[in-house]
Amino acid sequence: MNKTQNITLSLPKDLLKKIKHIAINKHTSVSGLLTKTLEEIVKKEDLYEKARLHHIDILENNNIDLGTEGKTIWNREDLHGR
């Protein structure tokens, strides 16, 4: 079992009240609800990083040069013709 560490978290009272109701409806505690939510965020970040590294590996192993030297040379307005 993973060791846990307590933290102090400051939340607005009205937000905490809503979170407590959500936790009750999900038959868990506020701590359990936050743990699950944070685990999901970390999992998504880990999957994104794994996919990013996989695609970089594909580009490098197949000598694919996108011609950008790893830098973004455009901005959102350029892409959308604004």
C-alpha positions in Angstrom: 0.0 0.0 0.0 1.2 3.5 -0.8 2.1 5.7 2.0 0.0 8.9 2.3 0.8 12.3 3.4 -1.6 14.8 4.8 -1.8 18.3 3.3 -3.5 21.5 4.3 -5.9 22.9 1.6 -7.7 26.2 1.8 -10.9 26.4 -0.1 -13.7 28.9 -0.2 -16.5 27.8 2.2 -19.2 27.7 -0.5 -17.0 25.5 -2.7 -16.2 23.2 0.1 -19.8 22.8 0.9 -20.6 21.8 -2.7 -17.6 19.4 -2.7 -18.9 17.7 0.5 -22.3 17.2 -1.2 -20.6 15.7 -4.2 -18.6 13.4 -2.0 -21.7 12.2 -0.1 -23.5 11.5 -3.4 -20.5 9.4 -4.6 -20.3 7.6 -1.2 -16.8 8.8 -0.5 -15.0 11.4 1.5 -13.7 14.8 0.4 -10.2 13.3 0.6 -11.2 10.3 -1.4 -12.9 12.5 -4.0 -9.8 14.7 -4.3 -7.5 11.8 -4.4 -9.4 10.1 -7.3 -9.6 13.4 -9.2 -5.9 14.1 -8.8 -5.0 10.6 -9.8 -7.0 11.0 -13.0 -5.1 14.3 -13.8 -1.8 12.6 -13.2 -2.7 9.6 -15.3 -3.7 11.9 -18.2 -0.5 13.8 -18.0 1.5 10.6 -17.9 -0.3 9.3 -21.0 0.2 12.5 -22.8 4.0 12.5 -22.0 4.3 8.9 -23.1 2.5 9.6 -26.4 4.7 12.7 -27.0 7.9 10.8 -26.4 6.6 8.0 -28.7 5.9 10.4 -31.5 9.3 12.1 -31.1 10.9 8.7 -31.3 9.0 7.9 -34.5 10.2 11.2 -36.0 13.8 10.7 -35.0 14.1 7.0 -35.9 12.6 7.7 -39.4 14.7 10.8 -40.0 11.6 12.9 -40.4 12.4 16.6 -40.4 9.4 18.9 -39.9 11.7 21.9 -40.7 10.8 23.7 -37.5 14.0 22.8 -35.5 11.6 22.1 -32.6 10.3 25.7 -32.5 6.8 27.0 -33.2 7.1 29.6 -36.0 3.4 30.5 -36.2 0.8 31.8 -33.8 -2.9 31.1 -33.4 -3.9 34.2 -35.5 -1.7 33.0 -38.4 -3.3 29.6 -38.4 -6.9 30.9 -38.3 -6.3 33.8 -40.8 -7.1 36.5 -38.3 
